[in-house]
Amino acid sequence: MAALTIRNIDEEVKTRLRMQAAQHGCSMEQEVREILQRAVLSKQNQASFAQRIQQHFTGLDVDELPIPERKLSRTPPVVEG
């Protein structure tokens, strides 16, 4: 296992980290390890935005989506002149 030293952490961040670790019943060191694992590994295993959209619509039996006829959303202003 590798070791990592982090310097110049804001006191407020350290205090909140210590409190969060206590709530989870672990040391600050363990809490930091878990935070780093979630931050780095979850993005590795996450599908891209396009893949998530494709998965969402995979079950639909639609060859082509209907495109409604365009309409003016408002009356254009009258130009005097």
N, CA, C and O atoms as a DFTB+ gen file, in Angstrom:
324 C
 N C O
     1  1       0.833      -1.184       0.000
     2  2       0.000       0.000       0.000
     3  2       0.875       1.244       0.000
     4  3       1.939       1.267       0.619
     5  1       0.434       2.244      -0.677
     6  2       1.158       3.507      -0.744
     7  2       0.717       4.429       0.385
     8  3      -0.375       4.285       0.935
     9  1       1.578       5.368       0.715
    10  2       1.267       6.371       1.730
    11  2       1.143       7.725       1.049
    12  3       1.806       7.990       0.046
    13  1       0.288       8.578       1.602
    14  2       0.039       9.886       1.028
    15  2      -0.030      10.899       2.156
    16  3      -0.755      10.694       3.130
    17  1       0.711      11.983       2.038
    18  2       0.679      13.050       3.025
    19  2       0.041      14.270       2.383
    20  3       0.430      14.680       1.289
    21  1      -0.939      14.850       3.065
    22  2      -1.629      16.032       2.550
    23  2      -1.365      17.174       3.518
    24  3      -1.692      17.083       4.701
    25  1      -0.779      18.240       3.017
    26  2      -0.436      19.389       3.857
    27  2      -1.416      20.540       3.617
    28  3      -2.119      20.587       2.607
    29  1      -1.437      21.453       4.569
    30  2      -2.195      22.708       4.452
    31  2      -3.699      22.504       4.291
    32  3      -4.339      23.174       3.480
    33  1      -4.248      21.592       5.052
    34  2      -5.699      21.393       5.042
    35  2      -6.316      22.418       5.982
    36  3      -5.847      22.607       7.104
    37  1      -7.351      23.065       5.524
    38  2      -8.060      24.057       6.314
    39  2      -8.588      23.423       7.608
    40  3      -9.063      22.287       7.595
    41  1      -8.506      24.146       8.700
    42  2      -8.946      23.627      10.001
    43  2     -10.422      23.235       9.992
    44  3     -10.806      22.243      10.610
    45  1     -11.240      24.007       9.297
    46  2     -12.676      23.691       9.218
    47  2     -12.893      22.361       8.506
    48  3     -13.731      21.562       8.924
    49  1     -12.149      22.123       7.440
    50  2     -12.253      20.855       6.709
    51  2     -11.821      19.702       7.613
    52  3     -12.479      18.663       7.658
    53  1     -10.720      19.888       8.327
    54  2     -10.230      18.838       9.214
    55  2     -11.248      18.544      10.317
    56  3     -11.492      17.381      10.639
    57  1     -11.836      19.577      10.893
    58  2     -12.831      19.392      11.952
    59  2     -14.051      18.633      11.437
    60  3     -14.541      17.707      12.084
    61  1     -14.529      19.038      10.267
    62  2     -15.702      18.350       9.697
    63  2     -15.379      16.906       9.318
    64  3     -16.219      16.017       9.457
    65  1     -14.179      16.686       8.848
    66  2     -13.743      15.327       8.515
    67  2     -13.692      14.462       9.766
    68  3     -14.127      13.311       9.754
    69  1     -13.159      15.024      10.843
    70  2     -13.079      14.289      12.108
    71  2     -14.486      13.948      12.607
    72  3     -14.725      12.832      13.070
    73  1     -15.416      14.903      12.514
    74  2     -16.795      14.660      12.967
    75  2     -17.486      13.617      12.079
    76  3     -18.213      12.759      12.577
    77  1     -17.257      13.695      10.782
    78  2     -17.856      12.721       9.854
    79  2     -17.321      11.326      10.130
    80  3     -18.080      10.357      10.108
    81  1     -16.032      11.214      10.388
    82  2     -15.427       9.917      10.695
    83  2     -16.030       9.350      11.981
    84  3     -16.323       8.157      12.062
    85  1     -16.212      10.206      12.981
    86  2     -16.807       9.759      14.242
    87  2     -18.232       9.267      14.021
    88  3     -18.644       8.274      14.622
    89  1     -18.985       9.948      13.169
    90  2     -20.363       9.514      12.868
    91  2     -20.368       8.144      12.198
    92  3     -21.273       7.341      12.428
    93  1     -19.369       7.878      11.381
    94  2     -19.280       6.591      10.689
    95  2     -18.544       5.540      11.516
    96  3     -18.418       4.390      11.095
    97  1     -18.058       5.937      12.696
    98  2     -17.399       4.988      13.586
    99  2     -16.050       4.516      13.097
   100  3     -15.691       3.355      13.289
   101  1     -15.296       5.404      12.465
   102  2     -13.979       5.017      11.975
   103  2     -12.993       6.159      12.198
   104  3     -13.373       7.247      12.632
   105  1     -11.742       5.900      11.902
   106  2     -10.713       6.921      12.051
   107  2     -10.796       7.917      10.897
   108  3     -11.413       7.652       9.865
   109  1     -10.155       9.073      11.102
   110  2     -10.100      10.052      10.011
   111  2      -9.363       9.474       8.806
   112  3      -9.734       9.724       7.659
   113  1      -8.335       8.711       9.077
   114  2      -7.564       8.097       7.994
   115  2      -8.444       7.174       7.156
   116  3      -8.401       7.219       5.927
   117  1      -9.238       6.343       7.816
   118  2     -10.145       5.437       7.096
   119  2     -11.207       6.221       6.333
   120  3     -11.563       5.872       5.207
   121  1     -11.705       7.273       6.953
   122  2     -12.723       8.107       6.294
   123  2     -12.161       8.714       5.011
   124  3     -12.837       8.727       3.983
   125  1     -10.936       9.212       5.066
   126  2     -10.295       9.797       3.884
   127  2     -10.086       8.736       2.810
   128  3     -10.312       9.004       1.630
   129  1      -9.658       7.532       3.200
   130  2      -9.484       6.449       2.217
   131  2     -10.795       6.158       1.493
   132  3     -10.815       6.005       0.272
   133  1     -11.875       6.084       2.241
   134  2     -13.170       5.781       1.629
   135  2     -13.646       6.906       0.723
   136  3     -14.200       6.653      -0.346
   137  1     -13.431       8.153       1.148
   138  2     -13.813       9.298       0.318
   139  2     -13.036       9.275      -0.997
   140  3     -13.615       9.474      -2.065
   141  1     -11.735       9.033      -0.920
   142  2     -10.918       8.985      -2.132
   143  2     -11.333       7.832      -3.047
   144  3     -11.390       7.999      -4.265
   145  1     -11.619       6.673      -2.473
   146  2     -12.049       5.540      -3.294
   147  2     -13.350       5.855      -4.012
   148  3     -13.480       5.583      -5.206
   149  1     -14.315       6.425      -3.298
   150  2     -15.588       6.776      -3.935
   151  2     -15.384       7.807      -5.038
   152  3     -15.990       7.705      -6.104
   153  1     -14.537       8.794      -4.789
   154  2     -14.325       9.868      -5.759
   155  2     -13.638       9.377      -7.028
   156  3     -13.968       9.826      -8.126
   157  1     -12.694       8.467      -6.888
   158  2     -11.908       8.028      -8.043
   159  2     -12.525       6.819      -8.726
   160  3     -12.668       6.810      -9.948
   161  1     -12.891       5.804      -7.964
   162  2     -13.343       4.561      -8.569
   163  2     -14.751       4.648      -9.137
   164  3     -15.042       3.975     -10.125
   165  1     -15.629       5.443      -8.557
   166  2     -16.993       5.510      -9.068
   167  2     -17.020       6.090     -10.476
   168  3     -17.846       5.680     -11.291
   169  1     -16.131       7.038     -10.779
   170  2     -16.092       7.625     -12.114
   171  2     -15.518       6.649     -13.135
   172  3     -15.869       6.697     -14.314
   173  1     -14.641       5.771     -12.681
   174  2     -14.063       4.771     -13.579
   175  2     -15.136       3.813     -14.085
   176  3     -15.152       3.455     -15.263
   177  1     -16.027       3.403     -13.195
   178  2     -17.027       2.397     -13.531
   179  2     -18.320       3.000     -14.077
   180  3     -19.224       2.269     -14.482
   181  1     -18.408       4.316     -14.090
   182  2     -19.639       4.963     -14.511
   183  2     -19.697       5.071     -16.035
   184  3     -18.706       5.397     -16.688
   185  1     -20.863       4.795     -16.576
   186  2     -21.042       4.903     -18.018
   187  2     -21.040       6.381     -18.410
   188  3     -21.372       7.243     -17.597
   189  1     -20.671       6.665     -19.641
   190  2     -20.680       8.047     -20.123
   191  2     -22.128       8.523     -20.236
   192  3     -23.064       7.724     -20.192
   193  1     -22.293       9.820     -20.381
   194  2     -23.633      10.392     -20.504
   195  2     -24.385       9.768     -21.681
   196  3     -25.553       9.402     -21.553
   197  1     -23.716       9.650     -22.818
   198  2     -24.355       9.065     -24.003
   199  2     -24.767       7.615     -23.748
   200  3     -25.840       7.192     -24.178
   201  1     -23.924       6.854     -23.053
   202  2     -24.259       5.459     -22.747
   203  2     -25.458       5.379     -21.811
   204  3     -26.313       4.509     -21.976
   205  1     -25.531       6.287     -20.815
   206  2     -26.671       6.275     -19.894
   207  2     -27.973       6.626     -20.615
   208  3     -29.016       6.041     -20.324
   209  1     -27.921       7.576     -21.554
   210  2     -29.108       7.936     -22.339
   211  2     -29.541       6.751     -23.191
   212  3     -30.728       6.434     -23.268
   213  1     -28.579       6.101     -23.826
   214  2     -28.893       4.954     -24.676
   215  2     -29.521       3.834     -23.848
   216  3     -30.495       3.221     -24.284
   217  1     -28.977       3.559     -22.658
   218  2     -29.534       2.524     -21.789
   219  2     -30.957       2.876     -21.368
   220  3     -31.818       2.003     -21.263
   221  1     -31.193       4.153     -21.131
   222  2     -32.517       4.598     -20.688
   223  2     -33.585       4.326     -21.747
   224  3     -34.702       3.930     -21.414
   225  1     -33.244       4.537     -23.025
   226  2     -34.219       4.408     -24.096
   227  2     -34.129       3.094     -24.865
   228  3     -34.828       2.924     -25.864
   229  1     -33.283       2.158     -24.424
   230  2     -33.070       0.904     -25.137
   231  2     -34.350       0.093     -25.302
   232  3     -34.553      -0.498     -26.363
   233  1     -35.210       0.042     -24.311
   234  2     -36.392      -0.807     -24.352
   235  2     -37.521      -0.285     -25.215
   236  3     -38.480      -1.015     -25.463
   237  1     -37.445       0.944     -25.680
   238  2     -38.537       1.505     -26.485
   239  2     -38.515       0.930     -27.891
   240  3     -37.454       0.728     -28.480
   241  1     -39.712       0.670     -28.422
   242  2     -39.836       0.127     -29.771
   243  2     -40.186       1.282     -30.714
   244  3     -41.296       1.356     -31.241
   245  1     -39.239       2.159     -30.910
   246  2     -39.469       3.335     -31.742
   247  2     -38.361       3.411     -32.777
   248  3     -37.182       3.542     -32.446
   249  1     -38.773       3.325     -34.057
   250  2     -37.785       3.439     -35.121
   251  2     -37.419       4.897     -35.364
   252  3     -36.258       5.240     -35.587
   253  1     -38.442       5.742     -35.315
   254  2     -38.210       7.155     -35.564
   255  2     -39.161       7.950     -34.688
   256  3     -40.362       7.681     -34.654
   257  1     -38.632       8.908     -33.996
   258  2     -39.486       9.729     -33.149
   259  2     -40.259      10.717     -34.010
   260  3     -39.696      11.305     -34.933
   261  1     -41.545      10.908     -33.719
   262  2     -42.323      11.879     -34.495
   263  2     -41.872      13.296     -34.163
   264  3     -41.655      13.633     -33.000
   265  1     -41.735      14.109     -35.184
   266  2     -41.336      15.495     -34.986
   267  2     -42.555      16.363     -35.259
   268  3     -43.057      16.396     -36.382
   269  1     -43.033      17.070     -34.232
   270  2     -44.230      17.898     -34.431
   271  2     -43.942      19.085     -35.357
   272  3     -42.807      19.547     -35.465
   273  1     -44.991      19.560     -36.015
   274  2     -44.855      20.701     -36.908
   275  2     -44.511      21.936     -36.085
   276  3     -45.070      22.154     -35.010
   277  1     -43.597      22.731     -36.595
   278  2     -43.194      23.941     -35.873
   279  2     -44.257      25.007     -35.993
   280  3     -44.880      25.184     -37.040
   281  1     -44.450      25.718     -34.887
   282  2     -45.400      26.825     -34.854
   283  2     -44.693      28.027     -34.255
   284  3     -43.741      27.880     -33.488
   285  1     -45.159      29.208     -34.606
   286  2     -44.603      30.404     -33.994
   287  2     -45.004      30.426     -32.525
   288  3     -46.156      30.159     -32.186
   289  1     -44.069      30.737     -31.674
   290  2     -44.396      30.776     -30.256
   291  2     -45.078      32.081     -29.879
   292  3     -45.777      32.151     -28.869
   293  1     -44.874      33.127     -30.697
   294  2     -45.523      34.403     -30.452
   295  2     -45.609      35.160     -31.782
   296  3     -44.944      34.801     -32.753
   297  1     -46.403      36.167     -31.812
   298  2     -46.544      36.972     -33.021
   299  2     -45.333      37.892     -33.131
   300  3     -44.985      38.573     -32.167
   301  1     -44.691      37.918     -34.293
   302  2     -43.529      38.794     -34.448
   303  2     -43.941      40.262     -34.335
   304  3     -45.066      40.614     -34.688
   305  1     -43.045      41.120     -33.849
   306  2     -43.385      42.535     -33.730
   307  2     -43.522      43.181     -35.086
   308  3     -42.907      42.762     -36.067
   309  1     -44.340      44.207     -35.115
   310  2     -44.554      44.958     -36.366
   311  2     -43.500      46.040     -36.431
   312  3     -43.342      46.825     -35.495
   313  1     -42.781      46.080     -37.536
   314  2     -41.752      47.082     -37.738
   315  2     -42.331      48.206     -38.589
   316  3     -42.755      47.991     -39.724
   317  1     -42.341      49.402     -38.022
   318  2     -42.860      50.559     -38.772
   319  2     -41.723      51.259     -39.485
   320  3     -40.609      51.362     -38.971
   321  1     -42.021      51.728     -40.658
   322  2     -40.940      52.359     -41.188
   323  2     -40.697      52.885     -42.447
   324  3     -39.616      53.421     -42.693
